[in-house]
Amino acid sequence: MEEKRYLTFALGKGRLAKKTLELFEKIGITCEEMQDPDTRKLIFVNEELGLRFFLAKGPDVPTYVEYGAADIGVVGKDTILEEARNIYEVLDLGFGKCRMCICGPASAAELLQHHEQIRVATKYPRIAKDYFYNKKHQTVEIIKLNGSIELAPIVGLSEVICDIVETGTTLRENGLTVLEEVCPLSARVVVNQVSMKMENERITKLIRELKKVI
């Protein structure tokens, strides 16, 4: 008897995984083990459907998918752009909506108009670089930060920031504003390139069913 092949999913930890599992339930994909809040398990299996799930940090999801450790991943568009892995993006799930924006004090708007060399603080150096160099043709110095990016223009580390904006409340509270929009973001489904060929039927069926409930 041939060994059963599981279809493996890598889900971005936190809100993203929770929303994804709620969506999967609508198409009959459940995973009881994942409901246990105290579990220490890393991999969860639905034997009946031949599916495996694991949770990963957002930026790691495209890596697991590219290398085939997961067939399918669910992750934010920001992570897909920043990681730039060789994977197929097959579906926009429509939740986790926000925008990647260039923000700063209103006075910085002029610096963006005149293509002056400015400093941009960001957690997303690849996205920022692509936007300024390839779309705006503006030379900038990109400073990578890991913590609260809003701090950078306030303390004079940078003129502007490139960051995710959901409601804009944090910006307003700190005297910053959205100056330019880079791109819209939301949760996306990504697929390993080999899996797409080998498991085409199962993956296409899954995508079809998800499209119906989105």
VEXLO-216366 format. One record per atom (N, C-alpha, C): residue in one letter; x, z, y. Coordinates in pm, whole numbers, padded with zeros to 5 digits, always signed. Example, Ala and Ser with C-alpha at 12.3 -4.5 7.8 and 13.67 -1.06 7.14 Angstrom:
! VEXLO-216366
A+01319+00780-00569/A+01230+00780-00450/A+01320+00780-00330/S+01285+00708-00225/S+01367+00714-00106/S+01290+00787+00003/
END
This chain:
! VEXLO-216366
M+00084+00000-00119/M+00000+00000+00000/M+00088+00000+00124/E+00056-00084+00222/E+00143-00088+00340/E+00116+00033+00429/E+00220+00078+00494/E+00209+00196+00578/E+00123+00163+00700/K+00034+00256+00730/K-00056+00235+00843/K+00023+00241+00974/R-00003+00146+01060/R+00069+00147+01187/R-00019+00205+01297/Y+00035+00305+01362/Y-00038+00368+01472/Y-00016+00290+01601/L-00117+00291+01684/L-00103+00236+01818/L-00071+00358+01906/T+00043+00355+01973/T+00088+00473+02046/T+00070+00459+02196/F+00013+00562+02257/F-00013+00565+02401/F+00076+00668+02470/A+00137+00630+02581/A+00208+00726+02666/A+00124+00744+02792/L+00085+00867+02819/L+00001+00893+02936/L+00076+00976+03037/G+00062+00940+03165/G+00125+01019+03273/G+00059+01155+03279/K+00139+01261+03276/K+00087+01398+03276/K-00002+01428+03394/G-00090+01528+03378/G-00171+01577+03490/G-00304+01506+03504/R-00343+01487+03631/R-00475+01428+03661/R-00494+01293+03595/L-00384+01215+03591/L-00390+01080+03537/L-00432+01082+03390/A-00370+01171+03312/A-00401+01181+03169/A-00546+01227+03150/K-00588+01322+03231/K-00724+01376+03220/K-00826+01266+03245/K-00807+01190+03352/K-00899+01081+03386/K-00897+00973+03278/T-00777+00944+03225/T-00763+00841+03123/T-00840+00879+02997/L-00825+01006+02956/L-00893+01051+02835/L-01045+01051+02853/E-01090+01082+02974/E-01235+01076+03001/E-01285+00932+02987/L-01204+00839+03034/L-01240+00697+03025/L-01240+00652+02878/F-01136+00695+02804/F-01125+00658+02662/F-01246+00710+02582/E-01295+00829+02620/E-01410+00885+02549/E-01531+00794+02561/K-01543+00727+02675/K-01657+00636+02696/K-01654+00519+02599/I-01535+00485+02549/I-01530+00373+02453/I-01503+00425+02311/G-01532+00556+02292/G-01525+00613+02157/G-01387+00653+02110/I-01291+00660+02201/I-01156+00705+02162/I-01141+00851+02202/T-01133+00938+02103/T-01117+01080+02134/T-00992+01133+02067/C-00946+01246+02115/C-00833+01312+02050/C-00854+01462+02066/E-00915+01520+01962/E-00951+01663+01964/E-00832+01752+01999/E-00718+01723+01936/E-00601+01810+01953/E-00560+01826+02099/M-00585+01722+02178/M-00542+01727+02317/M-00628+01818+02402/Q-00746+01854+02351/Q-00837+01938+02429/Q-00790+02084+02433/D-00705+02122+02339/D-00659+02261+02331/D-00559+02290+02444/P-00597+02375+02542/P-00509+02398+02657/P-00380+02473+02621/D-00382+02545+02506/D-00264+02625+02470/D-00168+02555+02375/T-00202+02431+02340/T-00118+02363+02240/T+00025+02340+02289/R+00117+02349+02193/R+00258+02323+02224/R+00300+02188+02165/K+00203+02121+02104/K+00236+01994+02039/K+00276+01888+02142/L+00359+01796+02099/L+00403+01689+02188/L+00334+01557+02155/I+00298+01542+02027/I+00232+01417+01987/I+00097+01449+01925/F-00004+01377+01967/F-00141+01402+01920/F-00190+01279+01845/V-00256+01303+01732/V-00294+01189+01647/V-00444+01185+01622/N-00501+01066+01627/N-00637+01045+01580/N-00621+00958+01456/E-00622+01024+01338/E-00596+00955+01210/E-00699+00846+01185/E-00823+00880+01212/E-00934+00790+01183/E-00917+00654+01252/L-00875+00659+01380/L-00861+00534+01455/L-00719+00479+01451/G-00627+00555+01391/G-00488+00510+01384/G-00420+00508+01520/L-00448+00613+01600/L-00391+00619+01735/L-00307+00745+01753/R-00201+00730+01830/R-00118+00846+01866/R-00106+00853+02017/F-00101+00973+02069/F-00089+00992+02214/F+00024+01089+02244/F+00095+01066+02353/F+00183+01171+02403/F+00184+01168+02555/L+00214+01284+02613/L+00216+01297+02759/L+00360+01288+02806/A+00381+01220+02917/A+00517+01206+02970/A+00511+01216+03121/K+00624+01244+03181/K+00630+01242+03328/K+00609+01098+03372/G+00532+01082+03479/G+00500+00948+03529/G+00613+00846+03523/P+00727+00875+03587/P+00835+00776+03591/P+00892+00739+03454/D+00866+00824+03351/D+00918+00794+03217/D+00826+00701+03138/V+00699+00693+03179/V+00603+00614+03101/V+00647+00468+03085/P+00684+00397+03195/P+00726+00257+03178/P+00849+00243+03088/T+00935+00345+03086/T+01054+00340+03001/T+01015+00348+02854/Y+00927+00442+02821/Y+00878+00453+02681/Y+00814+00323+02637/V+00739+00260+02729/V+00669+00136+02693/V+00768+00021+02679/E+00862+00010+02772/E+00959-00102+02763/E+01036-00098+02631/Y+01076+00022+02590/Y+01158+00033+02468/Y+01076+00042+02340/G+00944+00033+02352/G+00861+00029+02232/G+00832+00165+02169/A+00871+00275+02237/A+00838+00408+02186/A+00688+00431+02203/A+00629+00359+02296/A+00484+00356+02313/A+00442+00210+02323/D+00326+00179+02265/D+00275+00041+02274/D+00208+00020+02410/I+00137+00127+02452/I+00056+00119+02573/I+00085+00239+02661/G+00086+00218+02792/G+00105+00330+02884/G+00000+00327+02992/V-00030+00445+03048/V-00118+00450+03164/V-00042+00523+03274/V-00024+00455+03387/V+00062+00509+03493/V+00024+00448+03628/G+00064+00514+03735/G+00032+00466+03870/G+00112+00340+03904/K+00051+00255+03987/K+00116+00130+04029/K+00248+00158+04103/D+00253+00272+04176/D+00376+00308+04247/D+00494+00322+04150/T+00466+00386+04035/T+00570+00406+03933/T+00612+00273+03872/I+00515+00184+03848/I+00546+00053+03790/I+00640-00023+03884/L+00608-00021+04012/L+00691-00094+04110/L+00829-00032+04123/E+00833+00101+04124/E+00961+00169+04146/E+01053+00156+04024/E+00994+00163+03904/E+01076+00158+03781/E+01116+00015+03743/A+01031-00081+03780/A+01058-00225+03756/A+01107-00254+03613/R+01029-00209+03516/R+01062-00231+03375/R+01004-00362+03324/N+01057-00410+03211/N+01002-00533+03151/N+00880-00500+03066/I+00766-00492+03131/I+00642-00458+03061/I+00531-00544+03120/Y+00421-00554+03045/Y+00306-00629+03097/Y+00209-00530+03163/E+00166-00562+03284/E+00060-00482+03346/E-00069-00558+03318/V-00161-00495+03245/V-00277-00570+03197/V-00411-00532+03259/L-00419-00411+03319/L-00550-00369+03367/L-00539-00264+03477/D-00622-00281+03580/D-00633-00182+03687/D-00750-00091+03651/L-00724+00037+03629/L-00830+00128+03587/L-00917+00175+03704/G-00870+00150+03825/G-00955+00177+03942/G-00964+00322+03987/F-00897+00414+03916/F-00897+00552+03969/F-00757+00588+04017/G-00747+00706+04078/G-00617+00745+04135/G-00581+00654+04252/K-00683+00611+04325/K-00659+00515+04435/K-00592+00582+04554/C-00490+00519+04605/C-00424+00563+04728/C-00344+00443+04780/R-00260+00466+04883/R-00185+00355+04941/R-00040+00396+04960/M+00048+00300+04946/M+00188+00323+04982/M+00199+00280+05127/C+00246+00369+05213/C+00249+00337+05356/C+00382+00375+05422/I+00405+00310+05534/I+00515+00350+05621/I+00451+00440+05726/C+00500+00564+05736/C+00441+00661+05827/C+00548+00720+05917/G+00502+00777+06029/G+00594+00841+06120/G+00520+00883+06244/P+00589+00934+06344/P+00522+00964+06470/P+00478+00832+06535/A+00372+00836+06614/A+00319+00713+06677/A+00428+00640+06755/S+00522+00716+06809/S+00629+00655+06891/S+00722+00564+06809/A+00718+00579+06675/A+00806+00498+06591/A+00751+00357+06566/A+00624+00336+06606/A+00560+00205+06581/A+00642+00093+06644/E+00695+00121+06761/E+00771+00019+06833/E+00899-00021+06758/L+00961+00076+06691/L+01085+00047+06617/L+01058-00051+06502/L+00935-00045+06451/L+00898-00135+06341/L+00871-00276+06394/Q+00829-00284+06517/Q+00800-00415+06576/Q+00928-00492+06610/H+01028-00419+06656/H+01147-00486+06708/H+01261-00502+06608/H+01229-00477+06480/H+01329-00495+06375/H+01459-00418+06403/E+01445-00302+06465/E+01565-00224+06491/E+01612-00161+06360/Q+01740-00129+06353/Q+01788-00062+06233/Q+01745+00084+06241/I+01665+00123+06143/I+01615+00261+06142/I+01641+00324+06005/R+01622+00455+05999/R+01636+00525+05871/R+01498+00553+05813/V+01486+00526+05684/V+01359+00545+05614/V+01380+00645+05502/A+01307+00756+05505/A+01317+00855+05397/A+01206+00829+05296/T+01237+00840+05167/T+01136+00807+05066/T+01174+00858+04927/K+01072+00874+04843/K+01095+00902+04700/K+01103+00769+04626/Y+01070+00661+04697/Y+01057+00529+04635/Y+01153+00429+04697/P+01285+00445+04676/P+01381+00356+04741/P+01363+00209+04708/R+01324+00177+04584/R+01309+00036+04545/R+01193-00029+04619/I+01080+00043+04627/I+00963-00011+04697/I+00993-00028+04846/A+01059+00074+04905/A+01091+00069+05048/A+01185-00047+05078/K+01285-00064+04992/K+01385-00168+05013/K+01319-00306+05004/D+01235-00322+04902/D+01167-00450+04884/D+01080-00481+05007/Y+01009-00381+05056/Y+00920-00402+05171/Y+00998-00441+05296/F+01100-00364+05329/F+01174-00390+05453/F+01262-00515+05444/Y+01329-00532+05330/Y+01422-00644+05320/Y+01352-00776+05291/N+01258-00773+05198/N+01198-00900+05155/N+01071-00939+05229/K+00996-00840+05279/K+00871-00876+05348/K+00888-00873+05500/K+00957-00771+05549/K+00970-00759+05695/K+01102-00817+05748/H+01197-00838+05658/H+01331-00885+05696/H+01391-00796+05804/Q+01382-00667+05777/Q+01436-00569+05871/Q+01543-00487+05797/T+01658-00472+05859/T+01764-00394+05797/T+01739-00246+05823/V+01735-00169+05715/V+01712-00025+05731/V+01810+00052+05644/E+01825+00179+05678/E+01904+00266+05590/E+01803+00351+05514/I+01810+00345+05380/I+01712+00417+05300/I+01773+00547+05250/I+01701+00657+05275/I+01748+00789+05232/I+01653+00840+05125/K+01706+00865+05006/K+01619+00911+04896/K+01603+01062+04902/L+01478+01105+04899/L+01447+01248+04895/L+01357+01275+04775/N+01352+01401+04732/N+01265+01436+04619/N+01151+01528+04658/G+01167+01600+04768/G+01064+01697+04808/G+00966+01640+04907/S+00914+01727+04997/S+00814+01679+05094/S+00878+01585+05195/I+00840+01460+05180/I+00898+01352+05261/I+00860+01367+05409/E+00741+01426+05434/E+00692+01438+05573/E+00790+01513+05663/L+00872+01596+05602/L+00967+01677+05678/L+01073+01591+05748/A+01110+01478+05685/A+01222+01398+05733/A+01213+01356+05881/P+01102+01293+05925/P+01098+01255+06067/P+01085+01376+06160/I+01028+01486+06110/I+01007+01604+06194/I+01142+01669+06229/V+01233+01671+06130/V+01363+01734+06156/V+01470+01633+06199/G+01427+01506+06216/G+01521+01406+06266/G+01612+01343+06163/L+01576+01357+06034/L+01656+01292+05930/L+01630+01142+05929/S+01505+01104+05956/S+01472+00961+05956/S+01369+00933+06066/E+01357+00805+06102/E+01255+00768+06202/E+01117+00759+06137/V+01115+00702+06013/V+00988+00686+05941/V+01005+00725+05795/I+00892+00730+05723/I+00896+00756+05579/I+00816+00647+05508/C+00847+00628+05380/C+00768+00537+05296/C+00713+00627+05187/D+00581+00648+05186/D+00525+00747+05094/D+00381+00712+05057/I+00329+00784+04958/I+00192+00765+04914/I+00099+00841+05007/V-00008+00774+05050/V-00107+00839+05135/V-00242+00837+05064/E-00302+00957+05046/E-00436+00961+04987/E-00538+00980+05099/T-00536+01097+05161/T-00634+01123+05267/T-00570+01118+05406/G-00439+01141+05412/G-00370+01140+05541/G-00373+01275+05612/T-00432+01377+05545/T-00442+01510+05606/T-00305+01570+05636/T-00215+01566+05536/T-00081+01623+05555/T-00010+01556+05671/L-00027+01424+05682/L+00036+01351+05791/L-00016+01403+05925/R-00149+01406+05937/R-00211+01449+06064/R-00167+01589+06103/E-00164+01678+06003/E-00127+01817+06031/E+00016+01828+06083/N+00097+01727+06052/N+00237+01731+06093/N+00271+01631+06203/G+00165+01583+06269/G+00185+01494+06384/G+00235+01355+06347/L+00208+01314+06222/L+00250+01180+06177/L+00127+01094+06154/T+00150+00963+06149/T+00038+00872+06130/T+00082+00753+06045/V-00015+00683+05984/V+00018+00562+05907/V+00049+00450+06007/L+00167+00390+05994/L+00207+00283+06086/L+00188+00145+06023/E+00214+00135+05893/E+00197+00007+05821/E+00162+00036+05676/E+00081-00052+05618/E+00049-00034+05475/E+00138-00127+05393/V+00199-00070+05290/V+00286-00149+05203/V+00203-00214+05093/C+00125-00135+05020/C+00039-00190+04915/C-00061-00085+04865/P-00175-00132+04811/P-00271-00039+04752/P-00221+00006+04613/L-00256+00127+04574/L-00211+00181+04445/L-00330+00234+04366/S-00316+00234+04233/S-00415+00297+04146/S-00354+00304+04006/A-00429+00364+03913/A-00379+00376+03775/A-00388+00241+03704/R-00283+00207+03631/R-00280+00077+03559/R-00246+00098+03411/V-00290+00001+03331/V-00252+00001+03188/V-00136-00096+03172/V-00030-00050+03106/V+00085-00137+03080/V+00107-00147+02929/V+00161-00260+02885/V+00178-00283+02742/V+00319-00333+02712/N+00373-00286+02601/N+00503-00332+02554/N+00494-00481+02517/Q+00596-00558+02552/Q+00589-00704+02532/Q+00581-00744+02385/V+00650-00672+02298/V+00647-00704+02154/V+00513-00663+02094/S+00465-00543+02135/S+00336-00495+02084/S+00224-00592+02119/M+00236-00653+02237/M+00132-00746+02281/M+00119-00862+02182/K+00232-00900+02121/K+00228-01009+02022/K+00185-00955+01886/M+00251-00847+01841/M+00228-00793+01707/M+00088-00733+01690/E+00041-00665+01793/E-00087-00594+01784/E-00190-00655+01878/N-00177-00785+01898/N-00259-00850+01999/N-00409-00823+01984/E-00456-00830+01862/E-00599-00814+01838/E-00649-00676+01881/R-00577-00572+01835/R-00620-00434+01867/R-00609-00407+02018/I-00502-00455+02079/I-00481-00427+02221/I-00582-00503+02307/T-00606-00630+02273/T-00702-00709+02350/T-00842-00650+02339/K-00876-00602+02220/K-01008-00541+02198/K-01022-00417+02286/L-00916-00337+02290/L-00915-00215+02371/L-00934-00247+02520/I-00862-00348+02567/I-00870-00387+02708/I-01012-00436+02740/R-01067-00515+02647/R-01204-00566+02665/R-01304-00451+02680/E-01290-00350+02590/E-01384-00237+02592/E-01367-00154+02720/L-01243-00138+02763/L-01219-00061+02886/L-01280-00132+03007/K-01266-00264+03010/K-01320-00343+03122/K-01471-00320+03136/K-01538-00304+03022/K-01684-00286+03025/K-01724-00155+03092/V-01641-00051+03076/V-01683+00081+03129/V-01625+00114+03266/I-01532+00031+03314/I-01471+00060+03444/I-01570+00033+03557/
END
